């Protein structure tokens, strides 16, 4: 039986998941997906919206299980968590690709412009989707992982043996820290560019990459560290505290989506203002030519 704290936390997760889905769908419509440097962001926003939908189902079914004694809910919760973890792994992979791509674009712009169009977007998408499945293949062949749901098990980690659990945690940590490493390098380069060249007009892709740096630090690295130390005291877990980490990650997705929304709409407003100013100048110039001299 879940505690009231767990129910409240799951309801908060539902709110964040719904909000994340809608704002990411809106961002997808506004994003210039035809631009080469925005393709990976387009993939990531699709995954963000899809991740929000899968985790929404996870939170909803977790809440429903609190009001029912049916053991079938455990299996559904486990499977929904399993599927959302696949989407989450793919999202982590595309975020790393974005960081690497932005570093290449900033440090080696000529090389990037020449060779980036040679890489098919469908190949990148296949790598993103395949990354999550690859992890399970590694665990299956090298760690003898068996897809068995133990009694009262509602999370993926409780179904893993020691080898699978260590590989799962290590592989994700490596990807997150690599992403953060490249993001920090990019941030330092862009900051130096702003200071040295006094050029604050960063392009949209670089602004979005900087947003990712802050989100990764706050809601992946920092939240994992906090939960790790808190869990030692057995204060928070799925039974007595709800899926805290899942809620924090959804909060990160919401903050990320809102900052992206602000970045996209800000650019649109700047462009519209520039067009309006240009049109006013043209109209004023034409009026000056059409004005008849007075005698």
N, C-alpha and C positions, 0 to 999 in steps of 0.2 A: 504493500500500500504506500502510495506517495504522500508526502507531507504537503501541507498548505503552501509552504515556501516553494516547493517544486512546482505546484500548480501555477502560482503567481509568476515564477520565472519562465515557465513554458508559455504563458499568455503574453508575456513581454516579448518572447521570441517570435510568437505568431505575428504580433504587431510589426516588429522589425522586418520579418520575412515578407509580409504583404507590401510594406512600404518599399522595400528593396526591389521587389519584382516590378512594381509600377514605375518607379523612378528610373530603373535601368532600361525598361522598354521605351520610356520617353527619350532617354539619352541615345538609344539606338536609332530612333527616328531622326534625331537632330544631328547625329554624327556624320561627317563627310567620309563615308566608307570607301569612296573611289580613290581617295588620296593614299599613296603607297605607305606613308608613315603612320596611317591610322588603321590599317587592316588588322593588326594584332589587338588593338584596343577594341575594335568591333567584335572580334572573337571573344574577348574577355567580357564585354558587356553582355553578350549572349549567354556566356557561362554564368555570369553574376545573376541574371534574371532566372536562368534555369536552376541554379543553386538555391536561390530564394524559394522557388516553387517546391523543390524536393525537401528542403529543410522545413518549409511550412507544413508539408504533409507529416513530417517526423514529429514536429511539435504538436500538431492537431491530434495525431493518433496517440501520442504520449498522454495528452490531457484526457482523451476518451478512455484510456485504459484505467485511469484513476476511478472512474465511475462504473467499472465493470469488473467482474471477477473472472472473465474469460481469459484463459492462458494463451489463446491465439494471438492476443494483442502483443505479447512479448515477441513472437515471431515476426509480426508485421512491423513493430518498432525496430527490430534488429535489421530487417531487410531494407526498410526505408533509410535507416542510418547508413547501411552498407552502400546503397545507391547514391546517397548524397555525398558520401566520402569519395566515391569515384569522381563525381563532378568537382568536388573540392580539390582533389589531386590534380585534375586537368586545369583548374583555375590557377593553382600554384605554378604549374608548368608554363602556362602562357604568360604569367606575370614575370617569370624569370626570362623568358624570351624577349619580352618588352624591354626589360632592363638592359639586356645584352645588346639588343638592336639600337637602343637610344645611345648607349656608350659608343658603339661603332659609328653612329651617325654624327656624333659630336666630335669624337677624336679623329676619325678617318672619313670625313664627309665625301671625298672623291671616290674612295674605295666603296663606300656604302651606296652612293648613287649609281655606280657602275655595275655592282654585282647583286645588289638587293633585288632588282627586277628579275634576275635569272632564277630566283628561288620561287617555286610555285606556292601560291597560298593554300592550295589543296593539300600539298605535302606538309605544310606547317600544321594545318588543321588535323591531318592524320596523326602527326606526332603528338599533338596535344591530347587527342582522344585516346591514343594508344598508351600514353604514359601511365594512366591509372591502371589499365589492364596489365601492363608490364610488371607493376609491383606485385600483383596477385600471382602472376606466373612465377616470379622469383620466389615468393613465399611457398608456392605449391611444390616446386621442384627441388628447392634447396632447404626448405624448412619443414617439409611434410605437413603443410597447412591443410586442414580438413574443414570443409564448410559445414560445421555442426553447431547448432545453437544449443548451448547448455541451458539447463533449467534456471529460470529467473535472470537469464542473460539478456540485456537489452542494448548493449553497446558492442561495437566491433572488437574492441581490445580485449574484452573478457572472453572471447571465443578463440583467441590466439594462443599458441604455445610461446615459450620464451624466445625462441629464435625468430618467429614471425613478428612478435611484439617489438623486439629490439631492431629488426630491420625496418619495420614500419616507422618507428619513431626516428631512427637515424636518417633514413632517406628523406623524410619530410624536413627534418632539421637542416640537412645539407642544402636542400633546394631553397629553403627560406633564407638561410644565412648567405648563400651565393647571391640570391636576389637582392638582399639588403646591401651586400658588398658592392655590387655593380651600381645599385641606386645611390650609394654614398659617393662613389667615384663620380657619377654623373652630376650629383648635387654640387660637389666641390668645383667641378669644371664650370658649371653654369654660374655658380656664385662668383668665381674668378672672372668669368666673362662679363658679368654685370658690373663688378667693381672696376675692372681694368678698362673695359670699353664703354662703360656707363650705358649699356644697352639692356633696358629692363623689358623689352618687348620679346619675351621668349615665345617660340611657336607653341602651338596647342599640344603637340605630342610631348614636348619637354615639360610643359606645365603638368600634364597628366602623369608623367613619370615621377615628377617631384611629389605629387599627391600620393602616389603609390609608396614612396619612401616613408612618409609619415605614417600611413596606414599600416604598413608591414611592421614598423617598429612598435606602434601602440597596440595593435590588435592581434598580432601574431607572436612577435618576440616577447614583448613585455607581459601580455596576458598569459602566455604559456609559463613564464617564470613565476608570476604571481600565483597562478593556479597550482603549480608544482609545489610551492612552499606551503600554501594553504592546505592542500590535500594531505600533507603529512600529519596534520592535526585531525584529519577525518571530519572536517567541518563541512566540506562540500563534496558531494558525489551525486550520481543520478538518482539515488534513492531518497537522500535527505535534503538535497539542495537543488536538484534539477540539473539540466545540461548547461552549466554556467559558461563553459568554453564555447559551446555552439552559439549561445546568445551573444557573447562578446564578439564573436566573428561576424554574426549578422549585424550587430551594431557597427562594426568596422565597414561592412558592405554598404550600410545606409549612409554613414559619414562620407565614404568614398564617392558614392553615387551623387550625393548632394554637392560635393566639391566639384565633381565632373560637370554636373548641371550648371553650376555657377560659372565654370570656365567656358563651357560651350555657349551659354547665353551671353556672357560678357563679350566674347568674340563677335557674336552676331550683332550686338548693340554697337560695338566699335565700327564694324563694317558698314552698318546702316547709317551711322552718324557721318562717316566719311563720304558715303554716297550722297547723303542729303546736303552736306556742305558743298560738294562738287557741283551738284545740280543747282544750288543757289547761286554759285559763282557764274555758271553758264547762263542762267536766266538774267542775272544782273548785267553780264557782259552784252547779251543780246538787246536788253533794254537800252543800254548806252548807245548802241549802234543805231537803234531805231528812233532814238530821240531826235526830233527835228530842231535845227538851230532857230533861234528867235531873232528877229530883225529889230 
